[in-house]
Amino acid sequence: MQVVQMSQFIKEINEFPLETREDIFSLIACFINGERLNNTQFKTFKIDKNTKILEFKVKDDRGNWRAISTIMQGKYLVMVYAFHKKSQELLEKDKDVIKNRIKRIEI
């Protein structure tokens, strides 16, 4: 599987602390290599009936960090959104950003 990063994702992930970025990309590499990630590191779910996402999760002393992706055409892991999560639930504004970015994917 090939990893593709949307330009907005790159800007957002670059604002993460370096160690957190390294942890996120380590989780992504494990996923790509077929390793099973536990539920504190990874979650997959639908944010609406047509939008399935994969959430890579890192928790450290600075908070909860998320990198959101989707799989396109069965062979591309498209990284669409990165953010510092501050609430238990995924906020509607975050869901809207994710859905809008996924709609714009061109592969």
C-alpha positions as CSV (number, residue, x, y, z in Angstrom):
1,M,0.0,0.0,0.0
2,Q,1.3,3.4,-0.9
3,V,1.0,6.4,1.5
4,V,-0.2,9.7,0.0
5,Q,-0.2,12.9,2.0
6,M,-2.6,15.7,1.2
7,S,-0.9,19.2,1.3
8,Q,-3.1,20.3,4.2
9,F,-2.2,17.2,6.2
10,I,1.5,17.9,5.6
11,K,1.1,21.5,7.0
12,E,-0.9,20.2,10.0
13,I,1.4,17.3,10.9
14,N,4.5,19.6,10.7
15,E,3.0,21.6,13.6
16,F,3.1,18.5,15.8
17,P,6.1,18.1,18.2
18,L,8.9,16.1,16.5
19,E,8.6,13.0,18.7
20,T,4.8,12.9,18.2
21,R,5.3,13.1,14.4
22,E,7.8,10.2,14.6
23,D,5.3,8.2,16.7
24,I,2.5,8.8,14.2
25,F,4.6,7.8,11.2
26,S,5.9,4.7,13.1
27,L,2.2,3.6,13.6
28,I,1.5,4.2,9.9
29,A,4.6,2.1,8.9
30,C,3.4,-0.7,11.2
31,F,0.0,-0.6,9.6
32,I,1.4,-0.7,6.1
33,N,3.6,-3.6,7.1
34,G,0.5,-5.6,8.2
35,E,1.1,-5.3,11.9
36,R,-1.9,-5.3,14.2
37,L,-2.2,-2.1,16.2
38,N,-4.0,-2.0,19.5
39,N,-7.1,0.2,20.1
40,T,-5.0,2.8,21.9
41,Q,-3.0,3.3,18.7
42,F,-5.5,2.8,16.0
43,K,-9.2,2.9,15.2
44,T,-11.2,2.5,12.1
45,F,-14.8,3.7,11.8
46,K,-17.4,5.4,9.7
47,I,-18.2,9.1,10.2
48,D,-21.2,8.8,8.0
49,K,-22.6,6.0,5.9
50,N,-20.2,6.6,3.0
51,T,-17.1,7.7,4.8
52,K,-14.8,5.1,6.4
53,I,-11.7,6.5,8.1
54,L,-8.6,5.2,9.8
55,E,-7.4,7.1,12.9
56,F,-3.8,6.8,14.1
57,K,-3.6,7.9,17.7
58,V,-0.7,9.1,19.9
59,K,-1.1,10.2,23.5
60,D,1.8,11.9,25.3
61,D,2.3,14.4,28.1
62,R,1.2,17.2,25.7
63,G,-2.1,15.6,24.8
64,N,-3.9,13.5,22.3
65,W,-2.8,13.6,18.7
66,R,-4.6,12.2,15.6
67,A,-3.8,11.5,12.0
68,I,-6.8,10.6,9.9
69,S,-6.6,8.7,6.7
70,T,-8.8,6.7,4.2
71,I,-8.0,3.9,1.8
72,M,-8.6,4.7,-1.9
73,Q,-8.8,2.1,-4.6
74,G,-7.6,-0.5,-2.1
75,K,-4.0,0.5,-2.6
76,Y,-3.6,4.1,-1.4
77,L,-3.6,5.2,2.2
78,V,-4.4,8.8,1.9
79,M,-3.5,11.0,4.9
80,V,-6.2,13.7,5.0
81,Y,-6.1,15.4,8.4
82,A,-3.9,15.8,11.5
83,F,-5.0,17.5,14.7
84,H,-4.5,17.8,18.4
85,K,-7.6,16.2,19.9
86,K,-9.1,18.0,22.8
87,S,-12.5,16.3,23.3
88,Q,-13.7,12.7,23.8
89,E,-15.9,12.7,20.7
90,L,-14.8,13.6,17.2
91,L,-16.2,17.1,16.7
92,E,-18.6,17.9,13.9
93,K,-16.2,20.5,12.6
94,D,-13.5,17.9,12.3
95,K,-15.9,15.4,10.6
96,D,-16.7,18.2,8.1
97,V,-13.1,18.8,7.3
98,I,-12.4,15.1,6.9
99,K,-15.4,14.6,4.6
100,N,-14.6,17.6,2.5
101,R,-11.0,16.6,2.0
102,I,-11.9,13.0,1.1
103,K,-14.3,14.4,-1.6
104,R,-11.4,16.3,-3.1
105,I,-9.0,13.4,-3.4
106,E,-7.8,12.8,-6.9
107,I,-5.7,9.7,-7.5
